[in-house]
């Protein structure tokens, strides 16, 4: 730009003082055109460089946009995986609860099986059987005992817990030391349990543990005591009883149920 200014000044001075010739003017004009061409060439180079820079910026922006889109896709996939994981966890918890309920049902059925026909003579369950059918007095008494127990048990199965409880209590009064006594005592506790009278149920289950320590109902009674305390909101007592079931009766359905309930309490 300075050289261009000098040329203009020179032309101006030559014009003013009238000393410039035609050849001088042409020479100056040629130099001026050369300078202008050089300047234009430099400007074109700068413009090309700027355009190239703009193109590179566009490429970089497009790359950044693609990267952002990829990150968005990854986040969406991650959220989907989290949702699937949460669904699996919820399903696993539901299945665990279903298993617990199934074990409780199995436990209940096992109770029935252990006091069913294999323990009660089948002939004693027939209705209308006369006492005179027994060949002796001892068989007659045994038949009466079996019928009394069977009647109470059938009442329980019908869901009439109040009446069943009375019948089992009458049975224990009449036959305090029979082979069905621990069963009868356990079912008295069950009657209270199914009536949601958990405090009374706990007391009746305790009689099973204390009065019939060698019987087959102790594990059941301890487990149901633990569940009764849990229903009453006494988690401390419930934990102690459930832990006792696991310790004293391992590898049983009662122990498995106890473990599951302990996990729920935690």
Secondary structure by P-SEA (a helix, b strand, c coil): caaaaaaaaaaaaaaaaccccaaaaaaaaaaaaaaaaaaaaaaaaaaaaaaaaaaaaaaaaaaaaaaaaaaaaaaaaaaaaaaaaaaaaaaaaaaaaaaaaaaaaaaaaaaaaaacccccccccccccccccccccaaaaaaaaaaaaaaaaaaaaaacaaaaaaaaaaaaaaacccccaaaaaaaaaaaaaaaacaaaaaaaaaaaaaaccccccaaaaaaaaaaaaaaaacaaaaaaaaaaaaaaaccccaaaaaaaaaaaaac
